[in-house]
């Protein structure tokens, strides 16, 4: 456990010396702008419309892309100048290294979601929605969106460990993220497509806008799919990393 904490502290120190955390501001700020331009009612339904509108581009495109950027960046130091050999020559296990890197990515995604929450609170106040605040809906959307990103983070981390190029995993991520615009309309593909799971988790189930996307999969069923894909991708990435020759 002490070894793992040292590895985690080392990864956190690497991130603290970079400006990567600034990327967590981009999508929430854009979502805030969208929220301020949204026409919403002053009653309780206004919260649902606001969350659906603000989540659209945030969870449909930017959140999956950010997941790939964070995963690629967290491996960048080791891919440069023989960093992997230096790191793995230390008395640390590969499992600890992989898990620590994943937790840093998960933490950056959590920060992004917290900033999105702040954007939603600001937008709802500016729009003058004075009904009782829907904390249950908001908590489920924010935490659900974060959890839905974890399988994608594990998958992208595996890609980033595989390719030394910083750009290659990002290109793959963008290639699979862009089709979300079409895949969200497919009842058969959407529930199992990792890049489409964040938007499904964040859109409120009772939103008036929900019908336009046809999200008839329950939140609970979605979370079961998310957990299953997370276990699969995390295990696959960990096995590959433990067997990889450095």
C-alpha positions as CSV (number, residue, x, y, z in Angstrom):
1,X,0.0,0.0,0.0
2,X,2.8,2.4,0.8
3,X,4.4,1.7,-2.6
4,X,1.1,2.4,-4.3
5,X,0.7,5.7,-2.5
6,X,4.2,6.7,-3.5
7,X,3.5,5.9,-7.1
8,X,0.2,7.9,-6.9
9,X,2.0,10.8,-5.3
10,X,4.5,10.7,-8.1
11,X,1.8,10.8,-10.8
12,X,0.1,13.7,-9.0
13,X,3.3,15.6,-8.9
14,X,3.9,15.2,-12.6
15,X,0.4,16.6,-13.3
16,X,0.9,19.5,-10.9
17,X,3.9,20.7,-12.9
18,X,1.8,20.8,-16.1
19,X,-1.1,23.0,-17.1
20,X,-3.2,20.0,-18.0
21,X,-5.8,20.9,-15.4
22,X,-6.7,24.0,-17.4
23,X,-8.3,21.7,-20.0
24,X,-11.0,20.9,-17.4
25,X,-12.3,24.4,-17.7
26,X,-13.0,24.4,-21.5
27,X,-16.1,22.2,-21.7
28,X,-17.8,23.6,-18.5
29,X,-17.3,27.1,-19.7
30,X,-18.8,26.3,-23.1
31,X,-21.7,24.5,-21.4
32,X,-22.3,27.7,-19.3
33,X,-22.4,29.8,-22.5
34,X,-25.0,27.3,-24.0
35,X,-27.0,27.4,-20.8
36,X,-27.1,31.2,-20.7
37,X,-28.4,31.2,-24.3
38,X,-31.0,28.5,-23.6
39,X,-34.7,29.5,-23.4
40,X,-36.1,27.6,-20.4
41,X,-39.2,27.9,-18.2
42,X,-39.1,29.3,-14.7
43,X,-40.7,26.2,-13.2
44,X,-39.1,22.8,-12.3
45,X,-39.1,21.7,-16.0
46,X,-36.6,24.5,-16.6
47,X,-33.9,22.6,-14.7
48,X,-34.5,19.5,-16.9
49,X,-34.3,21.5,-20.1
50,X,-31.2,23.4,-18.9
51,X,-29.4,20.2,-17.9
52,X,-30.3,18.5,-21.2
53,X,-29.1,21.4,-23.3
54,X,-25.9,22.0,-21.4
55,X,-25.1,18.2,-21.3
56,X,-25.5,17.8,-25.1
57,X,-22.1,18.9,-26.4
58,X,-20.4,18.5,-23.0
59,X,-21.2,14.7,-22.7
60,X,-21.7,13.9,-26.3
61,X,-18.4,15.2,-27.7
62,X,-16.1,17.1,-25.3
63,X,-16.2,14.8,-22.3
64,X,-15.2,11.6,-24.3
65,X,-12.4,13.6,-26.1
66,X,-11.1,15.0,-22.8
67,X,-10.9,11.4,-21.5
68,X,-8.6,10.6,-24.4
69,X,-6.5,13.7,-23.9
70,X,-6.0,13.0,-20.1
71,X,-5.1,9.4,-20.8
72,X,-2.6,10.3,-23.5
73,X,-1.0,13.0,-21.4
74,X,-0.6,10.8,-18.3
75,X,1.6,8.5,-20.3
76,X,3.5,11.2,-22.2
77,X,6.4,11.5,-19.7
78,X,7.2,7.8,-19.8
79,X,7.1,7.6,-23.6
80,X,9.8,10.3,-23.8
81,X,13.5,9.5,-23.3
82,X,13.1,6.0,-22.0
83,X,10.9,6.9,-19.1
84,X,9.2,3.5,-18.9
85,X,12.5,1.8,-18.2
86,X,13.4,4.3,-15.6
87,X,10.0,4.0,-13.9
88,X,9.8,0.2,-14.0
89,X,13.3,-0.3,-12.8
90,X,12.1,1.1,-9.4
91,X,10.7,-1.3,-6.8
92,X,7.1,-0.7,-8.0
93,X,4.6,-3.1,-9.5
94,X,3.1,-2.5,-12.9
95,X,-0.3,-2.9,-11.4
96,X,0.4,0.0,-9.1
97,X,1.6,2.2,-12.0
98,X,-1.4,1.4,-14.2
99,X,-3.9,1.9,-11.3
100,X,-2.3,5.2,-10.3
101,X,-2.4,6.6,-13.8
102,X,-6.0,5.5,-14.1
103,X,-6.9,7.3,-10.8
104,X,-5.3,10.5,-12.0
105,X,-7.4,10.4,-15.2
106,X,-10.5,9.7,-13.1
107,X,-9.7,12.6,-10.8
108,X,-9.3,15.0,-13.7
109,X,-12.7,13.8,-15.1
110,X,-14.3,14.3,-11.7
111,X,-12.9,17.9,-11.6
112,X,-14.4,18.5,-15.0
113,X,-17.8,17.3,-13.8
114,X,-17.6,19.5,-10.7
115,X,-16.9,22.5,-12.8
116,X,-19.8,21.6,-15.0
117,X,-21.9,21.5,-11.9
118,X,-20.8,25.0,-11.1
119,X,-21.7,26.1,-14.6
120,X,-25.2,24.6,-14.2
121,X,-25.7,26.4,-10.8
122,X,-24.6,29.7,-12.3
123,X,-26.8,29.3,-15.4
124,X,-29.9,28.3,-13.4
125,X,-29.5,31.3,-11.2
126,X,-29.0,33.7,-14.1
127,X,-32.1,32.2,-15.9
128,X,-34.1,32.9,-12.7
129,X,-35.4,29.4,-12.1
130,X,-36.7,29.5,-8.5
131,X,-38.3,26.2,-8.1
132,X,-36.9,23.7,-5.5
133,X,-33.5,22.6,-6.7
134,X,-33.5,19.1,-8.1
135,X,-30.5,17.7,-6.3
136,X,-31.4,14.1,-6.9
137,X,-31.6,14.6,-10.7
138,X,-28.4,16.7,-10.7
139,X,-26.4,14.3,-8.6
140,X,-27.4,11.4,-10.8
141,X,-26.4,13.3,-13.9
142,X,-23.1,14.5,-12.6
143,X,-22.0,11.3,-10.9
144,X,-23.5,9.1,-13.7
145,X,-21.6,11.0,-16.4
146,X,-18.4,10.6,-14.5
147,X,-18.9,6.9,-13.9
148,X,-19.9,6.4,-17.6
149,X,-16.5,7.9,-18.5
150,X,-14.5,5.3,-16.5
151,X,-14.7,2.5,-19.0
152,X,-13.6,4.9,-21.7
153,X,-10.8,6.1,-19.5
154,X,-9.6,2.5,-19.0
155,X,-9.8,1.8,-22.7
156,X,-8.0,5.0,-23.7
157,X,-5.3,4.4,-21.1
158,X,-4.6,1.0,-22.7
159,X,-4.3,2.7,-26.1
160,X,-2.0,5.3,-24.7
161,X,0.2,2.7,-23.1
162,X,0.4,0.8,-26.4
163,X,1.4,3.8,-28.7
164,X,4.3,6.0,-27.9
165,X,2.9,8.7,-30.1
166,X,0.9,11.3,-28.2
167,X,-1.4,12.0,-31.2
168,X,-2.3,8.4,-32.2
169,X,-4.6,7.6,-29.3
170,X,-6.2,11.0,-29.6
171,X,-6.9,10.4,-33.3
172,X,-8.5,7.1,-32.5
173,X,-10.6,8.7,-29.7
174,X,-11.9,11.4,-32.0
175,X,-12.7,8.9,-34.8
176,X,-14.9,7.0,-32.4
177,X,-16.4,10.0,-30.7
178,X,-17.7,11.9,-33.7
179,X,-20.1,9.0,-34.7
180,X,-21.9,9.7,-31.4
181,X,-24.0,12.2,-33.3
182,X,-25.6,9.3,-35.2
183,X,-25.2,6.4,-32.7
184,X,-27.3,8.1,-30.1
185,X,-30.3,7.5,-32.4
186,X,-29.7,3.7,-32.5
187,X,-31.4,1.8,-29.8
188,X,-29.3,-1.3,-30.6
189,X,-25.8,0.2,-30.7
190,X,-26.1,3.2,-28.3
191,X,-26.3,1.3,-25.0
192,X,-23.1,-0.7,-25.6
193,X,-21.0,2.0,-27.3
194,X,-18.5,3.4,-24.8
195,X,-18.2,6.8,-26.3
196,X,-22.0,7.3,-26.1
197,X,-22.5,6.2,-22.5
198,X,-21.6,9.6,-20.9
199,X,-24.4,11.4,-22.7
200,X,-26.9,8.7,-21.9
201,X,-26.0,9.0,-18.2
202,X,-26.2,12.8,-18.0
203,X,-29.4,13.5,-19.9
204,X,-32.2,13.5,-17.3
205,X,-34.6,10.6,-17.8
206,X,-37.7,12.7,-17.4
207,X,-36.5,15.6,-19.6
208,X,-38.9,17.0,-22.1
209,X,-36.0,16.7,-24.6
210,X,-35.4,13.1,-24.0
211,X,-37.8,11.8,-26.6
212,X,-35.9,13.3,-29.4
213,X,-33.0,11.0,-28.6
214,X,-35.1,8.0,-27.8
215,X,-33.2,7.1,-24.6
216,X,-35.5,4.4,-23.4
217,X,-32.7,2.5,-21.5
218,X,-33.1,2.9,-17.7
219,X,-30.3,4.5,-15.7
220,X,-29.8,1.3,-13.7
221,X,-29.5,-0.8,-16.9
222,X,-27.0,1.7,-18.3
223,X,-24.9,1.5,-15.1
224,X,-24.8,-2.3,-15.3
225,X,-23.5,-2.0,-18.9
226,X,-21.0,0.7,-17.8
227,X,-19.7,-1.4,-14.9
228,X,-19.4,-4.5,-17.1
229,X,-17.4,-2.6,-19.8
230,X,-15.2,-1.0,-17.2
231,X,-14.2,-4.4,-15.7
232,X,-13.5,-5.7,-19.2
233,X,-11.4,-2.7,-20.4
234,X,-9.5,-2.2,-17.1
235,X,-8.6,-5.9,-16.9
236,X,-7.5,-6.0,-20.6
237,X,-5.4,-2.9,-20.2
238,X,-3.8,-4.2,-17.0
239,X,-3.0,-7.6,-18.4
240,X,-1.5,-6.0,-21.5
241,X,0.7,-3.7,-19.5
242,X,1.9,-6.5,-17.2
243,X,2.9,-8.6,-20.2
244,X,4.3,-5.9,-22.3
245,X,8.1,-5.8,-22.8
246,X,9.6,-2.4,-22.1
